[in-house]
Amino acid sequence: MVDSSEAIRRAVSELISHSARDSYIDPTVDSGTMRLRRAGVFACLLAAVGIVAVAPAAAQSVNKRLIEQLNYQLLYVAIPLTLFVEVILIYAVVRFRDNDDPLPTAEDPPLEITWTIATAIILLFVGLAAYTVLASPYITPEQPTDSSQSAGNANSSDAVTVRGLAYQWGWQFSYPGTNTTTQNELVIPANTDIYVRMTSADVIHSLFVPKLGVKQDVFPRRTTVIHTRVFEPGAYRGYCTEFCGSGHARMRTTVRVLPEDEYRRWLRGNASAGNGTATNATAANAPS
């Protein structure tokens, strides 16, 4: 990213130097052309700054990476288009500001066909880019149609499935095959496919973990699935983003991501202790 930023800065510097050199060599250039040239240089500078400013950082999960890649693809198209339109608008305002006898725009079929085709190409690009992300099993995992179906289960031997229960106003997670349950904390291994099968004990909730790009509505009497793979061990805050009563603002959770070996040791330690880490104050409110 440092190399690309340096390349952009050099290109902008050369463009500005070239523009200044042209102006010096040709002093007969009229003021309107000079203003347009300066506006073009300024637009290129803004585009370069904008591209550097939105340069992607390392994502913590597959979900976050897919979402950020889509955002950057759209920004790389939107920023030049926006600047192009603004430059034309400013030029038109300055160029024709003293026109006391404006004339209607003449028909130009080739120009109209050109911008219609260009618009269609842009919309096609946006649609295809969005579809490739939305079709990902991490962004739109297969959801079971009822509680008896097995959609969203682990498809490989190294995948981990966790069952989650939302209630007013907390989160409970259990780990099949072990005698472990956690309250308001989801513990998962890094660099492993994770399936969290969620349901609600009362009203509609929604689990949102911003730094992982995870968001899933949770319904009573229905199972929904979260599918993710987290790269970086650490602690990530999660929130309920569906208003669910007077304690909604307190309905938070932590996603704790451990290296795989440490996760296995944590799981064995809690299983041998007879239960998990149900130590939060809201654990008393958890459905039995």
Buried (B, 14 or more C-beta within 10 A) or exposed (E): EEEEBEEBBEEBEEBBEEBEEEBEEEEEEEEEEEBBBBBBBBBBBBBBBBBBEEEEEEBBBBBBBBBBBBEBBBBEBEBBEBBEEEBEEBBEEEEEEEEEEEEEEEEEEEEEEEEEEEEEEEEEEBEEBEEBBEEBEBBEBBEBEEEEEEBBEBEEEEBBBBBBBBBBBBBBBBBEEEEBBBBBBBBBBBEBBBBBBBBBBEBBBBBBBEBBBBBBBBBEEBBBBBBBBBBBBEEBEBBBBBEBEEEBEEBBBBBBBBEBEBBEEBBEEBBEEEEBBBEBEBBEBBEE
